[in-house]
């Protein structure tokens, strides 16, 4: 059986939720469905604050009750195929959903640096899944020595949050000369480094993690400067890449930044398909042209 929809949204993160809310607000008569592949999603920008600022990781859980009350249908499953000709998507279970307009809000996934030992237990990446993040937060709180790989926004937010916990040795390792090097000038970056240092974080720049070692669980990190760190948990904060496989398999083009190409109104080259959030391409703020970053 094919299920009919006026607006079908693939992805239940913030971009998908805002799209559904806005569409239902202005077009209450439309049949709107969200298909999400994570049972318990989270608000991505709140993930680091699950460590100490939030009373409980559950406080960062995405809540769909308001959307459901408005009449938006929420379905948890995985979409495996998009057929633009018939305007249908097929799920892993074989169900079909037809759309008049489709919104791809399929997000991004973490980057995994090519470091030997990265698959050891207690090496955590930043997945937008509450159940996974609950286990990560629990391990960090019981750990003495925590290593953060990556000195961008995610890395320093985690370092700052973990430093609020008592009796922790926190290390942040960045391969570039300064933290936040891709976003700010050295003067500002140095202020961030000093502030973290005042909170007890050991900031290690111009150095890379060469390998992680341990028996099943991570226990040591070997750095390119010859230093060896004892670690109980490792957080990977080295960025993310857009989820574009579904779009590419359907023949949609990518932009310069490898996200799904969109115009200034978030329309893809297919007039009935939009892309929003992390999966979508970016446009230069001033020229409005396709660009690698916003």
PyMOL commands that set and color helices and strands:
alter all, ss='L'
color gray80, all
select helices_A, chain A and resi 14-26+44-46+48-50+57-60+65-70+130-142+153-162+186-198+245-249+277-279
alter helices_A, ss='H'
color red, helices_A
select strands_A, chain A and resi 2-10+32-36+73-76+79-83+88-91+96-104+108-110+123-124+145-149+169-174+201-205+209-213+220-223+228-230+233-236+240-242+273-275+282-283+290-291
alter strands_A, ss='S'
color yellow, strands_A
deselect
rebuild
show_as cartoon
